[in-house]
Amino acid sequence: MRFKKRTFRLPTHLDDNLQSEADAKEINISEHIRQKLGEHAKSELTEILHLLKKISNNVNQTAKALNIANLTGRIEPRRYEMAFASTHNLQKLFHQVISEFAEIKRVN
């Protein structure tokens, strides 16, 4: 892994807090900041994955409602076929995206 040097300013109290945390972990402040940034990114990935799963669940509920409408004759067959194909494509897409995000989360 390659690193690039960055220089930035922090309020004294924040720098003191970061240094204290790094000292408690017995690591240098640079490593501590890298760890904190990594934790933040992982937290965001977790939230994105959670939201994608919720959306995927909504797509599945839509598919179920379409199937019920089809079985009870409340939707024209042609409209059902079009809606089913769209819903099926969305389901496949969400499963693919969720799998990829889960893999990214495992790597990080």
N, CA, C and O atoms as a GROMACS GRO file, in nm:
protein
  432
    1MET      N    1   0.085  -0.116   0.000
    1MET     CA    2   0.000   0.000   0.000
    1MET      C    3   0.090   0.124   0.000
    1MET      O    4   0.189   0.131   0.073
    2ARG      N    5   0.054   0.220  -0.082
    2ARG     CA    6   0.130   0.345  -0.089
    2ARG      C    7   0.063   0.449   0.000
    2ARG      O    8  -0.059   0.451   0.013
    3PHE      N    9   0.144   0.534   0.059
    3PHE     CA   10   0.092   0.642   0.142
    3PHE      C   11   0.135   0.776   0.083
    3PHE      O   12   0.241   0.788   0.022
    4LYS      N   13   0.051   0.873   0.102
    4LYS     CA   14   0.081   1.007   0.057
    4LYS      C   15   0.075   1.099   0.179
    4LYS      O   16  -0.020   1.092   0.257
    5LYS      N   17   0.174   1.182   0.194
    5LYS     CA   18   0.180   1.272   0.308
    5LYS      C   19   0.080   1.385   0.293
    5LYS      O   20   0.069   1.446   0.187
    6ARG      N   21   0.008   1.412   0.401
    6ARG     CA   22  -0.086   1.524   0.408
    6ARG      C   23  -0.053   1.605   0.532
    6ARG      O   24  -0.017   1.550   0.636
    7THR      N   25  -0.065   1.735   0.521
    7THR     CA   26  -0.044   1.823   0.634
    7THR      C   27  -0.173   1.901   0.656
    7THR      O   28  -0.230   1.955   0.561
    8PHE      N   29  -0.219   1.906   0.781
    8PHE     CA   30  -0.340   1.981   0.810
    8PHE      C   31  -0.335   2.032   0.954
    8PHE      O   32  -0.255   1.986   1.036
    9ARG      N   33  -0.420   2.128   0.982
    9ARG     CA   34  -0.423   2.189   1.114
    9ARG      C   35  -0.546   2.139   1.190
    9ARG      O   36  -0.652   2.116   1.132
   10LEU      N   37  -0.528   2.123   1.322
   10LEU     CA   38  -0.637   2.083   1.411
   10LEU      C   39  -0.643   2.177   1.530
   10LEU      O   40  -0.540   2.231   1.572
   11PRO      N   41  -0.762   2.196   1.585
   11PRO     CA   42  -0.767   2.269   1.711
   11PRO      C   43  -0.686   2.192   1.816
   11PRO      O   44  -0.681   2.069   1.812
   12THR      N   45  -0.625   2.263   1.907
   12THR     CA   46  -0.538   2.201   2.007
   12THR      C   47  -0.608   2.091   2.086
   12THR      O   48  -0.550   1.985   2.108
   13HIS      N   49  -0.731   2.115   2.128
   13HIS     CA   50  -0.802   2.015   2.208
   13HIS      C   51  -0.824   1.885   2.130
   13HIS      O   52  -0.815   1.776   2.186
   14LEU      N   53  -0.854   1.896   2.000
   14LEU     CA   54  -0.874   1.777   1.918
   14LEU      C   55  -0.743   1.702   1.898
   14LEU      O   56  -0.740   1.579   1.905
   15ASP      N   57  -0.636   1.775   1.874
   15ASP     CA   58  -0.505   1.712   1.861
   15ASP      C   59  -0.467   1.641   1.991
   15ASP      O   60  -0.415   1.529   1.988
   16ASP      N   61  -0.493   1.706   2.105
   16ASP     CA   62  -0.462   1.645   2.235
   16ASP      C   63  -0.542   1.516   2.255
   16ASP      O   64  -0.489   1.416   2.304
   17ASN      N   65  -0.670   1.520   2.218
   17ASN     CA   66  -0.754   1.400   2.231
   17ASN      C   67  -0.702   1.286   2.143
   17ASN      O   68  -0.691   1.172   2.189
   18LEU      N   69  -0.670   1.317   2.018
   18LEU     CA   70  -0.618   1.215   1.927
   18LEU      C   71  -0.486   1.157   1.978
   18LEU      O   72  -0.463   1.036   1.972
   19GLN      N   73  -0.399   1.245   2.028
   19GLN     CA   74  -0.271   1.199   2.080
   19GLN      C   75  -0.290   1.110   2.202
   19GLN      O   76  -0.221   1.009   2.216
   20SER      N   77  -0.382   1.146   2.290
   20SER     CA   78  -0.410   1.065   2.408
   20SER      C   79  -0.464   0.927   2.369
   20SER      O   80  -0.423   0.826   2.425
   21GLU      N   81  -0.554   0.925   2.273
   21GLU     CA   82  -0.608   0.798   2.226
   21GLU      C   83  -0.498   0.712   2.164
   21GLU      O   84  -0.491   0.592   2.189
   22ALA      N   85  -0.413   0.774   2.083
   22ALA     CA   86  -0.302   0.701   2.020
   22ALA      C   87  -0.206   0.647   2.126
   22ALA      O   88  -0.161   0.533   2.118
   23ASP      N   89  -0.175   0.729   2.226
   23ASP     CA   90  -0.085   0.686   2.334
   23ASP      C   91  -0.145   0.567   2.410
   23ASP      O   92  -0.075   0.472   2.444
   24ALA      N   93  -0.276   0.572   2.433
   24ALA     CA   94  -0.342   0.463   2.505
   24ALA      C   95  -0.335   0.332   2.425
   24ALA      O   96  -0.327   0.224   2.484
   25LYS      N   97  -0.337   0.343   2.293
   25LYS     CA   98  -0.327   0.224   2.206
   25LYS      C   99  -0.182   0.186   2.178
   25LYS      O  100  -0.154   0.083   2.117
   26GLU      N  101  -0.092   0.271   2.223
   26GLU     CA  102   0.051   0.252   2.200
   26GLU      C  103   0.085   0.247   2.051
   26GLU      O  104   0.162   0.162   2.005
   27ILE      N  105   0.025   0.340   1.977
   27ILE     CA  106   0.056   0.357   1.835
   27ILE      C  107   0.081   0.505   1.809
   27ILE      O  108   0.048   0.590   1.892
   28ASN      N  109   0.142   0.535   1.693
   28ASN     CA  110   0.164   0.677   1.663
   28ASN      C  111   0.034   0.742   1.616
   28ASN      O  112  -0.060   0.673   1.577
   29ILE      N  113   0.030   0.871   1.620
   29ILE     CA  114  -0.093   0.944   1.589
   29ILE      C  115  -0.136   0.924   1.443
   29ILE      O  116  -0.255   0.920   1.413
   30SER      N  117  -0.040   0.912   1.353
   30SER     CA  118  -0.074   0.889   1.211
   30SER      C  119  -0.152   0.759   1.194
   30SER      O  120  -0.254   0.755   1.125
   31GLU      N  121  -0.103   0.653   1.257
   31GLU     CA  122  -0.171   0.523   1.249
   31GLU      C  123  -0.309   0.532   1.313
   31GLU      O  124  -0.405   0.475   1.262
   32HIS      N  125  -0.319   0.602   1.424
   32HIS     CA  126  -0.448   0.618   1.492
   32HIS      C  127  -0.550   0.689   1.401
   32HIS      O  128  -0.665   0.647   1.392
   33ILE      N  129  -0.505   0.794   1.335
   33ILE     CA  130  -0.596   0.868   1.244
   33ILE      C  131  -0.637   0.778   1.128
   33ILE      O  132  -0.754   0.779   1.089
   34ARG      N  133  -0.543   0.702   1.072
   34ARG     CA  134  -0.578   0.608   0.962
   34ARG      C  135  -0.684   0.507   1.009
   34ARG      O  136  -0.778   0.476   0.936
   35GLN      N  137  -0.667   0.456   1.131
   35GLN     CA  138  -0.765   0.361   1.186
   35GLN      C  139  -0.902   0.424   1.201
   35GLN      O  140  -1.004   0.364   1.166
   36LYS      N  141  -0.904   0.547   1.253
   36LYS     CA  142  -1.032   0.616   1.270
   36LYS      C  143  -1.101   0.641   1.136
   36LYS      O  144  -1.223   0.625   1.125
   37LEU      N  145  -1.025   0.679   1.035
   37LEU     CA  146  -1.082   0.701   0.901
   37LEU      C  147  -1.136   0.570   0.844
   37LEU      O  148  -1.243   0.569   0.782
   38GLY      N  149  -1.064   0.462   0.866
   38GLY     CA  150  -1.110   0.331   0.819
   38GLY      C  151  -1.239   0.288   0.887
   38GLY      O  152  -1.328   0.233   0.823
   39GLU      N  153  -1.248   0.313   1.019
   39GLU     CA  154  -1.370   0.280   1.093
   39GLU      C  155  -1.488   0.360   1.039
   39GLU      O  156  -1.599   0.307   1.026
   40HIS      N  157  -1.465   0.487   1.009
   40HIS     CA  158  -1.572   0.572   0.955
   40HIS      C  159  -1.620   0.519   0.820
   40HIS      O  160  -1.740   0.511   0.795
   41ALA      N  161  -1.526   0.484   0.733
   41ALA     CA  162  -1.563   0.432   0.601
   41ALA      C  163  -1.641   0.302   0.614
   41ALA      O  164  -1.740   0.280   0.544
   42LYS      N  165  -1.597   0.214   0.705
   42LYS     CA  166  -1.665   0.087   0.726
   42LYS      C  167  -1.807   0.110   0.778
   42LYS      O  168  -1.900   0.040   0.738
   43SER      N  169  -1.823   0.208   0.866
   43SER     CA  170  -1.954   0.243   0.920
   43SER      C  171  -2.047   0.290   0.807
   43SER      O  172  -2.164   0.254   0.804
   44GLU      N  173  -1.994   0.372   0.716
   44GLU     CA  174  -2.075   0.420   0.604
   44GLU      C  175  -2.113   0.305   0.511
   44GLU      O  176  -2.226   0.300   0.463
   45LEU      N  177  -2.020   0.213   0.486
   45LEU     CA  178  -2.051   0.097   0.402
   45LEU      C  179  -2.161   0.013   0.467
   45LEU      O  180  -2.251  -0.036   0.398
   46THR      N  181  -2.155  -0.002   0.597
   46THR     CA  182  -2.258  -0.078   0.668
   46THR      C  183  -2.394  -0.013   0.651
   46THR      O  184  -2.493  -0.082   0.627
   47GLU      N  185  -2.400   0.118   0.662
   47GLU     CA  186  -2.526   0.191   0.646
   47GLU      C  187  -2.579   0.178   0.503
   47GLU      O  188  -2.698   0.156   0.484
   48ILE      N  189  -2.492   0.190   0.404
   48ILE     CA  190  -2.533   0.175   0.264
   48ILE      C  191  -2.587   0.034   0.240
   48ILE      O  192  -2.691   0.018   0.175
   49LEU      N  193  -2.518  -0.066   0.291
   49LEU     CA  194  -2.562  -0.205   0.275
   49LEU      C  195  -2.699  -0.225   0.340
   49LEU      O  196  -2.785  -0.292   0.283
   50HIS      N  197  -2.720  -0.168   0.457
   50HIS     CA  198  -2.848  -0.178   0.526
   50HIS      C  199  -2.961  -0.116   0.441
   50HIS      O  200  -3.068  -0.175   0.426
   51LEU      N  201  -2.935   0.003   0.387
   51LEU     CA  202  -3.036   0.070   0.305
   51LEU      C  203  -3.066  -0.008   0.177
   51LEU      O  204  -3.181  -0.018   0.135
   52LEU      N  205  -2.962  -0.064   0.115
   52LEU     CA  206  -2.984  -0.145  -0.006
   52LEU      C  207  -3.068  -0.267   0.025
   52LEU      O  208  -3.154  -0.306  -0.055
   53LYS      N  209  -3.046  -0.329   0.139
   53LYS     CA  210  -3.126  -0.446   0.178
   53LYS      C  211  -3.272  -0.407   0.200
   53LYS      O  212  -3.362  -0.483   0.165
   54LYS      N  213  -3.295  -0.288   0.259
   54LYS     CA  214  -3.432  -0.242   0.280
   54LYS      C  215  -3.501  -0.218   0.145
   54LYS      O  216  -3.617  -0.254   0.127
   55ILE      N  217  -3.430  -0.156   0.053
   55ILE     CA  218  -3.488  -0.131  -0.080
   55ILE      C  219  -3.516  -0.263  -0.150
   55ILE      O  220  -3.622  -0.279  -0.212
   56SER      N  221  -3.423  -0.357  -0.141
   56SER     CA  222  -3.442  -0.488  -0.201
   56SER      C  223  -3.565  -0.557  -0.143
   56SER      O  224  -3.640  -0.622  -0.216
   57ASN      N  225  -3.585  -0.543  -0.014
   57ASN     CA  226  -3.702  -0.600   0.050
   57ASN      C  227  -3.831  -0.538  -0.006
   57ASN      O  228  -3.930  -0.609  -0.028
   58ASN      N  229  -3.828  -0.408  -0.030
   58ASN     CA  230  -3.945  -0.342  -0.090
   58ASN      C  231  -3.972  -0.394  -0.230
   58ASN      O  232  -4.088  -0.412  -0.268
   59VAL      N  233  -3.868  -0.418  -0.307
   59VAL     CA  234  -3.884  -0.474  -0.442
   59VAL      C  235  -3.947  -0.613  -0.432
   59VAL      O  236  -4.034  -0.648  -0.511
   60ASN      N  237  -3.902  -0.693  -0.334
   60ASN     CA  238  -3.959  -0.827  -0.315
   60ASN      C  239  -4.107  -0.818  -0.277
   60ASN      O  240  -4.187  -0.899  -0.323
   61GLN      N  241  -4.143  -0.721  -0.194
   61GLN     CA  242  -4.283  -0.703  -0.156
   61GLN      C  243  -4.367  -0.663  -0.278
   61GLN      O  244  -4.482  -0.705  -0.291
   62THR      N  245  -4.309  -0.582  -0.365
   62THR     CA  246  -4.378  -0.543  -0.489
   62THR      C  247  -4.401  -0.666  -0.577
   62THR      O  248  -4.508  -0.682  -0.634
   63ALA      N  249  -4.299  -0.751  -0.587
   63ALA     CA  250  -4.312  -0.874  -0.668
   63ALA      C  251  -4.423  -0.963  -0.611
   63ALA      O  252  -4.501  -1.021  -0.686
   64LYS      N  253  -4.428  -0.973  -0.479
   64LYS     CA  254  -4.531  -1.055  -0.416
   64LYS      C  255  -4.670  -0.998  -0.447
   64LYS      O  256  -4.762  -1.074  -0.479
   65ALA      N  257  -4.685  -0.867  -0.436
   65ALA     CA  258  -4.814  -0.803  -0.466
   65ALA      C  259  -4.853  -0.824  -0.612
   65ALA      O  260  -4.970  -0.846  -0.643
   66LEU      N  261  -4.755  -0.818  -0.702
   66LEU     CA  262  -4.783  -0.844  -0.843
   66LEU      C  263  -4.831  -0.986  -0.865
   66LEU      O  264  -4.927  -1.010  -0.939
   67ASN      N  265  -4.764  -1.080  -0.800
   67ASN     CA  266  -4.805  -1.220  -0.814
   67ASN      C  267  -4.946  -1.244  -0.761
   67ASN      O  268  -5.024  -1.318  -0.823
   68ILE      N  269  -4.979  -1.183  -0.649
   68ILE     CA  270  -5.114  -1.196  -0.594
   68ILE      C  271  -5.216  -1.134  -0.689
   68ILE      O  272  -5.321  -1.192  -0.714
   69ALA      N  273  -5.184  -1.016  -0.742
   69ALA     CA  274  -5.274  -0.950  -0.838
   69ALA      C  275  -5.294  -1.036  -0.961
   69ALA      O  276  -5.405  -1.042  -1.015
   70ASN      N  277  -5.189  -1.101  -1.006
   70ASN     CA  278  -5.199  -1.188  -1.123
   70ASN      C  279  -5.285  -1.312  -1.092
   70ASN      O  280  -5.371  -1.348  -1.172
   71LEU      N  281  -5.261  -1.374  -0.978
   71LEU     CA  282  -5.336  -1.494  -0.943
   71LEU      C  283  -5.484  -1.467  -0.920
   71LEU      O  284  -5.568  -1.554  -0.943
   72THR      N  285  -5.517  -1.347  -0.874
   72THR     CA  286  -5.658  -1.313  -0.848
   72THR      C  287  -5.724  -1.242  -0.966
   72THR      O  288  -5.841  -1.204  -0.958
   73GLY      N  289  -5.648  -1.224  -1.075
   73GLY     CA  290  -5.704  -1.164  -1.196
   73GLY      C  291  -5.724  -1.014  -1.186
   73GLY      O  292  -5.802  -0.958  -1.263
   74ARG      N  293  -5.655  -0.947  -1.096
   74ARG     CA  294  -5.670  -0.802  -1.080
   74ARG      C  295  -5.576  -0.723  -1.168
   74ARG      O  296  -5.573  -0.600  -1.161
   75ILE      N  297  -5.498  -0.791  -1.251
   75ILE     CA  298  -5.406  -0.722  -1.341
   75ILE      C  299  -5.410  -0.794  -1.477
   75ILE      O  300  -5.420  -0.916  -1.483
   76GLU      N  301  -5.403  -0.716  -1.582
   76GLU     CA  302  -5.402  -0.775  -1.716
   76GLU      C  303  -5.273  -0.855  -1.735
   76GLU      O  304  -5.167  -0.813  -1.689
   77PRO      N  305  -5.281  -0.969  -1.803
   77PRO     CA  306  -5.162  -1.054  -1.821
   77PRO      C  307  -5.043  -0.980  -1.884
   77PRO      O  308  -4.929  -1.000  -1.843
   78ARG      N  309  -5.070  -0.896  -1.984
   78ARG     CA  310  -4.960  -0.825  -2.049
   78ARG      C  311  -4.892  -0.728  -1.953
   78ARG      O  312  -4.770  -0.719  -1.949
   79ARG      N  313  -4.972  -0.656  -1.875
   79ARG     CA  314  -4.914  -0.564  -1.776
   79ARG      C  315  -4.838  -0.640  -1.668
   79ARG      O  316  -4.732  -0.596  -1.622
   80TYR      N  317  -4.891  -0.754  -1.629
   80TYR     CA  318  -4.823  -0.835  -1.529
   80TYR      C  319  -4.686  -0.880  -1.581
   80TYR      O  320  -4.586  -0.871  -1.509
   81GLU      N  321  -4.682  -0.926  -1.703
   81GLU     CA  322  -4.555  -0.974  -1.761
   81GLU      C  323  -4.451  -0.861  -1.765
   81GLU      O  324  -4.334  -0.882  -1.732
   82MET      N  325  -4.494  -0.741  -1.805
   82MET     CA  326  -4.401  -0.629  -1.810
   82MET      C  327  -4.353  -0.591  -1.669
   82MET      O  328  -4.234  -0.571  -1.647
   83ALA      N  329  -4.446  -0.582  -1.576
   83ALA     CA  330  -4.410  -0.545  -1.438
   83ALA      C  331  -4.324  -0.654  -1.374
   83ALA      O  332  -4.228  -0.624  -1.302
   84PHE      N  333  -4.357  -0.780  -1.401
   84PHE     CA  334  -4.279  -0.890  -1.345
   84PHE      C  335  -4.135  -0.887  -1.398
   84PHE      O  336  -4.040  -0.907  -1.322
   85ALA      N  337  -4.120  -0.863  -1.527
   85ALA     CA  338  -3.986  -0.858  -1.587
   85ALA      C  339  -3.904  -0.744  -1.525
   85ALA      O  340  -3.786  -0.762  -1.494
   86SER      N  341  -3.967  -0.629  -1.509
   86SER     CA  342  -3.897  -0.515  -1.447
   86SER      C  343  -3.858  -0.545  -1.303
   86SER      O  344  -3.746  -0.517  -1.261
   87THR      N  345  -3.951  -0.602  -1.229
   87THR     CA  346  -3.924  -0.635  -1.089
   87THR      C  347  -3.815  -0.740  -1.078
   87THR      O  348  -3.727  -0.732  -0.992
   88HIS      N  349  -3.821  -0.839  -1.164
   88HIS     CA  350  -3.719  -0.945  -1.163
   88HIS      C  351  -3.581  -0.887  -1.193
   88HIS      O  352  -3.482  -0.924  -1.129
   89ASN      N  353  -3.573  -0.796  -1.290
   89ASN     CA  354  -3.445  -0.732  -1.322
   89ASN      C  355  -3.393  -0.650  -1.203
   89ASN      O  356  -3.273  -0.650  -1.174
   90LEU      N  357  -3.484  -0.579  -1.135
   90LEU     CA  358  -3.443  -0.503  -1.016
   90LEU      C  359  -3.392  -0.596  -0.906
   90LEU      O  360  -3.292  -0.567  -0.842
   91GLN      N  361  -3.461  -0.708  -0.886
   91GLN     CA  362  -3.417  -0.804  -0.785
   91GLN      C  363  -3.276  -0.855  -0.815
   91GLN      O  364  -3.192  -0.860  -0.725
   92LYS      N  365  -3.251  -0.890  -0.938
   92LYS     CA  366  -3.119  -0.940  -0.976
   92LYS      C  367  -3.013  -0.831  -0.955
   92LYS      O  368  -2.905  -0.859  -0.903
   93LEU      N  369  -3.044  -0.709  -0.994
   93LEU     CA  370  -2.951  -0.598  -0.978
   93LEU      C  371  -2.919  -0.575  -0.830
   93LEU      O  372  -2.803  -0.559  -0.793
   94PHE      N  373  -3.023  -0.572  -0.746
   94PHE     CA  374  -3.000  -0.548  -0.603
   94PHE      C  375  -2.918  -0.661  -0.539
   94PHE      O  376  -2.830  -0.634  -0.458
   95HIS      N  377  -2.947  -0.784  -0.576
   95HIS     CA  378  -2.868  -0.895  -0.520
   95HIS      C  379  -2.722  -0.882  -0.562
   95HIS      O  380  -2.632  -0.910  -0.482
   96GLN      N  381  -2.698  -0.841  -0.685
   96GLN     CA  382  -2.560  -0.823  -0.732
   96GLN      C  383  -2.491  -0.710  -0.656
   96GLN      O  384  -2.378  -0.726  -0.609
   97VAL      N  385  -2.559  -0.596  -0.644
   97VAL     CA  386  -2.500  -0.480  -0.576
   97VAL      C  387  -2.476  -0.511  -0.428
   97VAL      O  388  -2.370  -0.478  -0.374
   98ILE      N  389  -2.573  -0.576  -0.363
   98ILE     CA  390  -2.557  -0.610  -0.222
   98ILE      C  391  -2.439  -0.705  -0.204
   98ILE      O  392  -2.362  -0.689  -0.109
   99SER      N  393  -2.425  -0.801  -0.292
   99SER     CA  394  -2.312  -0.894  -0.284
   99SER      C  395  -2.179  -0.820  -0.299
   99SER      O  396  -2.084  -0.847  -0.226
  100GLU      N  397  -2.174  -0.726  -0.393
  100GLU     CA  398  -2.051  -0.650  -0.414
  100GLU      C  399  -2.020  -0.562  -0.293
  100GLU      O  400  -1.904  -0.552  -0.252
  101PHE      N  401  -2.121  -0.497  -0.235
  101PHE     CA  402  -2.098  -0.414  -0.117
  101PHE      C  403  -2.055  -0.499   0.002
  101PHE      O  404  -1.968  -0.459   0.079
  102ALA      N  405  -2.115  -0.616   0.016
  102ALA     CA  406  -2.077  -0.705   0.125
  102ALA      C  407  -1.931  -0.747   0.110
  102ALA      O  408  -1.858  -0.758   0.209
  103GLU      N  409  -1.888  -0.771  -0.013
  103GLU     CA  410  -1.749  -0.808  -0.038
  103GLU      C  411  -1.655  -0.692  -0.004
  103GLU      O  412  -1.550  -0.713   0.056
  104ILE      N  413  -1.692  -0.572  -0.042
  104ILE     CA  414  -1.611  -0.453  -0.010
  104ILE      C  415  -1.601  -0.440   0.141
  104ILE      O  416  -1.493  -0.412   0.194
  105LYS      N  417  -1.713  -0.460   0.210
  105LYS     CA  418  -1.713  -0.446   0.355
  105LYS      C  419  -1.621  -0.551   0.418
  105LYS      O  420  -1.549  -0.520   0.514
  106ARG      N  421  -1.622  -0.674   0.365
  106ARG     CA  422  -1.534  -0.780   0.420
  106ARG      C  423  -1.387  -0.745   0.400
  106ARG      O  424  -1.304  -0.770   0.488
  107VAL      N  425  -1.355  -0.688   0.285
  107VAL     CA  426  -1.216  -0.653   0.254
  107VAL      C  427  -1.167  -0.544   0.347
  107VAL      O  428  -1.054  -0.548   0.395
  108ASN      N  429  -1.254  -0.446   0.374
  108ASN     CA  430  -1.216  -0.334   0.460
  108ASN      C  431  -1.225  -0.378   0.604
  108ASN      O  432  -1.197  -0.300   0.695
   0.00000   0.00000   0.00000
